[in-house]
Amino acid sequence: MKELPKDPHMLVSVINTKIRDQYHDLDAFCEEMGVERKELSDYLKVYEYEYDESTGRFY
């Protein structure tokens, strides 16, 4: 797994920026970064972040 921020708020910012600028969706991001989508989503859900498929962003 490539290095990602540990802070959940910084992590969401990085993910949203990378999806907007480099990847077409969360699956592509996860594949490239070597993380499991479910694990990432479950972690961020604890902090009340949900991935919106229609916008391609965590909110």
DSSP file (Angstrom, degrees, kcal/mol; ACC not computed):
  #  RESIDUE AA STRUCTURE BP1 BP2  ACC     N-H-->O    O-->H-N    N-H-->O    O-->H-N    TCO  KAPPA ALPHA  PHI   PSI    X-CA   Y-CA   Z-CA
    1    1 A M              0   0    0      0, 0.0    33,-0.2     0, 0.0     2,-0.1   0.000 360.0 360.0 360.0 133.8    0.0    0.0    0.0
    2    2 A K        -     0   0    0     31,-1.8     2,-0.2     1,-0.1    31,-0.0  -0.406 360.0 -81.6 -74.3 157.2    1.3    3.4   -0.9
    3    3 A E        +     0   0    0     -2,-0.1    -1,-0.1     1,-0.0     0, 0.0  -0.419  54.1 174.9 -68.1 125.5    1.5    6.0    1.9
    4    4 A L        -     0   0    0     -2,-0.2     7,-0.1    -3,-0.1    -1,-0.0  -0.922  39.7 -88.5-125.5 152.9   -1.8    7.7    2.7
    5    5 A P        -     0   0    0      0, 0.0    -1,-0.0     0, 0.0     6,-0.0  -0.284  25.0-148.5 -59.5 145.2   -2.6   10.2    5.5
    6    6 A K  S    S+     0   0    0      4,-0.0     3,-0.0     5,-0.0     0, 0.0   0.795  75.9  90.6 -83.3 -31.9   -3.7    8.7    8.8
    7    7 A D  S  > S-     0   0    0      1,-0.1     4,-2.6     2,-0.0     5,-0.2  -0.516  76.0-141.8 -66.8 124.9   -5.9   11.6    9.6
    8    8 A P  H  > S+     0   0    0      0, 0.0     4,-2.2     0, 0.0     5,-0.2   0.838  98.3  50.7 -61.5 -34.3   -9.4   10.8    8.2
    9    9 A H  H  > S+     0   0    0      2,-0.2     4,-1.8     1,-0.2     5,-0.1   0.900 113.5  44.3 -71.8 -40.0  -10.1   14.4    7.2
   10   10 A M  H  > S+     0   0    0      2,-0.2     4,-2.6     1,-0.2    -1,-0.2   0.887 111.6  55.4 -67.3 -38.7   -6.8   14.7    5.3
   11   11 A L  H  X S+     0   0    0     -4,-2.6     4,-2.9     1,-0.2    -2,-0.2   0.921 107.0  48.8 -60.3 -45.8   -7.4   11.3    3.8
   12   12 A V  H  X S+     0   0    0     -4,-2.2     4,-2.8     1,-0.2     5,-0.3   0.910 110.8  51.3 -61.3 -42.2  -10.8   12.3    2.4
   13   13 A S  H  X S+     0   0    0     -4,-1.8     4,-2.1     2,-0.2    -2,-0.2   0.928 112.4  45.6 -60.7 -45.8   -9.2   15.4    0.9
   14   14 A V  H  X S+     0   0    0     -4,-2.6     4,-2.8     2,-0.2     5,-0.2   0.934 114.4  48.1 -63.4 -47.0   -6.4   13.4   -0.7
   15   15 A I  H  X S+     0   0    0     -4,-2.9     4,-2.8     1,-0.2     5,-0.3   0.946 112.6  47.3 -60.6 -49.8   -8.8   10.8   -2.1
   16   16 A N  H  X S+     0   0    0     -4,-2.8     4,-2.1     1,-0.2    -1,-0.2   0.897 114.3  47.6 -61.0 -40.4  -11.3   13.3   -3.5
   17   17 A T  H  X S+     0   0    0     -4,-2.1     4,-2.6    -5,-0.3     5,-0.3   0.929 113.2  47.3 -66.0 -45.1   -8.5   15.3   -5.1
   18   18 A K  H  X>S+     0   0    0     -4,-2.8     4,-3.2     2,-0.2     5,-1.8   0.894 112.3  49.3 -66.2 -39.2   -6.9   12.2   -6.6
   19   19 A I  H  <5S+     0   0    0     -4,-2.8    -1,-0.2    -5,-0.2    -2,-0.2   0.920 114.5  46.3 -64.7 -41.6  -10.2   10.9   -7.9
   20   20 A R  H  <5S+     0   0    0     -4,-2.1    -2,-0.2    -5,-0.3    -1,-0.2   0.909 126.6  27.3 -64.3 -42.4  -10.9   14.2   -9.5
   21   21 A D  H  <5S+     0   0    0     -4,-2.6    -2,-0.2    -5,-0.1    -3,-0.2   0.772 136.2  12.8 -96.3 -28.9   -7.5   14.7  -11.0
   22   22 A Q  T  <5S+     0   0    0     -4,-3.2     2,-0.3    -5,-0.3    -3,-0.2   0.710 113.4  48.0-124.7 -29.7   -6.0   11.2  -11.7
   23   23 A Y      < -     0   0    0     -5,-1.8    -1,-0.2     1,-0.1     3,-0.1  -0.823  60.8-139.1-121.7 156.1   -8.6    8.4  -11.4
   24   24 A H  S    S-     0   0    0     -2,-0.3     2,-0.3     1,-0.2    -1,-0.1   0.659  82.1  -9.2 -89.5 -15.4  -12.1    7.9  -12.8
   25   25 A D  S  > S-     0   0    0      1,-0.1     4,-1.8    31,-0.0    -1,-0.2  -0.974  77.5 -86.2-166.1 177.8  -13.6    6.4   -9.6
   26   26 A L  H  > S+     0   0    0     -2,-0.3     4,-2.9     1,-0.2     5,-0.2   0.856 120.1  57.9 -64.3 -36.7  -12.9    5.0   -6.2
   27   27 A D  H  > S+     0   0    0      1,-0.2     4,-2.5     2,-0.2    -1,-0.2   0.919 107.1  47.2 -61.3 -43.6  -12.2    1.5   -7.5
   28   28 A A  H  > S+     0   0    0      2,-0.2     4,-2.2     1,-0.2    -1,-0.2   0.902 112.7  50.1 -64.3 -41.1   -9.4    2.8   -9.8
   29   29 A F  H  X S+     0   0    0     -4,-1.8     4,-2.5     2,-0.2    -2,-0.2   0.949 112.1  47.1 -60.2 -50.1   -7.9    4.8   -6.9
   30   30 A C  H  X>S+     0   0    0     -4,-2.9     5,-2.0     1,-0.2     4,-1.3   0.895 111.2  51.2 -61.5 -42.2   -8.0    1.7   -4.6
   31   31 A E  H  <5S+     0   0    0     -4,-2.5     3,-0.3    -5,-0.2    -1,-0.2   0.939 114.0  43.3 -61.1 -47.6   -6.4   -0.6   -7.1
   32   32 A E  H  <5S+     0   0    0     -4,-2.2    -2,-0.2     1,-0.2    -1,-0.2   0.869 117.6  45.4 -66.7 -37.5   -3.6    1.8   -7.8
   33   33 A M  H  <5S-     0   0    0     -4,-2.5   -31,-1.8    -5,-0.2    -1,-0.2   0.577 108.8-121.9 -86.1  -9.6   -3.0    2.6   -4.1
   34   34 A G  T  <5 +     0   0    0     -4,-1.3     2,-0.3    -3,-0.3    -3,-0.2   0.859  66.3 129.5  74.1  35.8   -3.2   -1.0   -3.0
   35   35 A V      < -     0   0    0     -5,-2.0     2,-0.4    -6,-0.1    -1,-0.3  -0.892  61.9-112.5-121.2 153.8   -6.1   -0.6   -0.6
   36   36 A E     >  -     0   0    0     -2,-0.3     4,-2.4     1,-0.1     5,-0.2  -0.714  19.4-142.6 -83.7 129.6   -9.3   -2.5   -0.2
   37   37 A R  H  > S+     0   0    0     -2,-0.4     4,-3.0     1,-0.2     5,-0.2   0.919 100.3  48.9 -58.5 -46.3  -12.3   -0.4   -1.1
   38   38 A K  H  > S+     0   0    0      1,-0.2     4,-2.9     2,-0.2     5,-0.2   0.917 111.3  49.6 -62.6 -43.6  -14.5   -1.9    1.7
   39   39 A E  H  > S+     0   0    0      2,-0.2     4,-2.2     1,-0.2    -1,-0.2   0.920 114.0  45.6 -61.1 -44.5  -11.8   -1.4    4.3
   40   40 A L  H  X S+     0   0    0     -4,-2.4     4,-2.3     2,-0.2    -2,-0.2   0.933 115.1  46.6 -64.4 -47.5  -11.3    2.2    3.3
   41   41 A S  H  X S+     0   0    0     -4,-3.0     4,-1.9    -5,-0.2    -2,-0.2   0.900 112.5  50.0 -63.4 -41.8  -15.0    2.9    3.1
   42   42 A D  H  X S+     0   0    0     -4,-2.9     4,-1.1    -5,-0.2    -1,-0.2   0.906 110.5  50.5 -64.1 -41.3  -15.7    1.3    6.5
   43   43 A Y  H >< S+     0   0    0     -4,-2.2     3,-0.5    -5,-0.2     4,-0.5   0.932 114.0  43.7 -60.9 -47.0  -12.8    3.3    8.1
   44   44 A L  H ><>S+     0   0    0     -4,-2.3     5,-2.4     1,-0.2     3,-0.8   0.777 103.3  65.7 -73.2 -25.5  -14.2    6.6    6.8
   45   45 A K  H ><5S+     0   0    0     -4,-1.9     3,-2.0     1,-0.2    -1,-0.2   0.843  91.6  64.0 -63.6 -32.5  -17.8    5.7    7.7
   46   46 A V  T <<5S+     0   0    0     -4,-1.1    -1,-0.2    -3,-0.5    -2,-0.2   0.833 105.3  45.7 -57.6 -32.3  -16.7    5.8   11.4
   47   47 A Y  T < 5S-     0   0    0     -3,-0.8    -1,-0.3    -4,-0.5    -2,-0.2   0.153 126.6-104.1 -98.2  16.6  -16.0    9.5   10.8
   48   48 A E  T < 5S+     0   0    0     -3,-2.0     2,-0.5     1,-0.2    -3,-0.2   0.740  74.8 140.3  68.0  27.9  -19.3    9.9    9.0
   49   49 A Y      < -     0   0    0     -5,-2.4     2,-0.4    -8,-0.1    -1,-0.2  -0.874  27.8-174.6 -99.2 133.8  -17.9   10.0    5.5
   50   50 A E        -     0   0    0     -2,-0.5     9,-2.5    -3,-0.1     2,-0.5  -0.969  24.6-122.3-126.1 142.9  -19.8    8.2    2.7
   51   51 A Y  E     -A   58   0A   0     -2,-0.4     2,-0.7     7,-0.2     7,-0.2  -0.729  19.3-151.4 -85.9 129.6  -18.8    7.7   -0.9
   52   52 A D  E >>> -A   57   0A   0      5,-3.0     4,-2.4    -2,-0.5     5,-1.1  -0.896   3.6-162.6-103.0 110.0  -21.3    9.1   -3.4
   53   53 A E  T 345S+     0   0    0     -2,-0.7    -1,-0.2     1,-0.2   -27,-0.1   0.842  87.3  58.1 -59.8 -35.5  -21.1    7.1   -6.6
   54   54 A S  T 345S+     0   0    0      1,-0.2    -1,-0.2     3,-0.1    -2,-0.0   0.823 120.0  26.4 -70.1 -30.4  -22.9    9.8   -8.6
   55   55 A T  T <45S-     0   0    0     -3,-0.6    -1,-0.2     2,-0.2    -2,-0.2   0.616  98.6-129.1-104.8 -16.1  -20.3   12.5   -7.8
   56   56 A G  T  <5 +     0   0    0     -4,-2.4     2,-0.3     1,-0.3    -3,-0.2   0.862  69.8 111.1  70.1  35.8  -17.3   10.3   -7.2
   57   57 A R  E   < -A   52   0A   0     -5,-1.1    -5,-3.0   -38,-0.1     2,-0.4  -0.969  68.7-120.5-140.1 153.0  -16.5   12.0   -3.9
   58   58 A F  E      A   51   0A   0     -2,-0.3    -7,-0.2    -7,-0.2    -9,-0.1  -0.794 360.0 360.0 -87.3 137.6  -16.6   11.3   -0.2
   59   59 A Y              0   0    0     -9,-2.5    -8,-0.1    -2,-0.4    -1,-0.1   0.283 360.0 360.0-127.9 360.0  -18.9   13.6    1.8
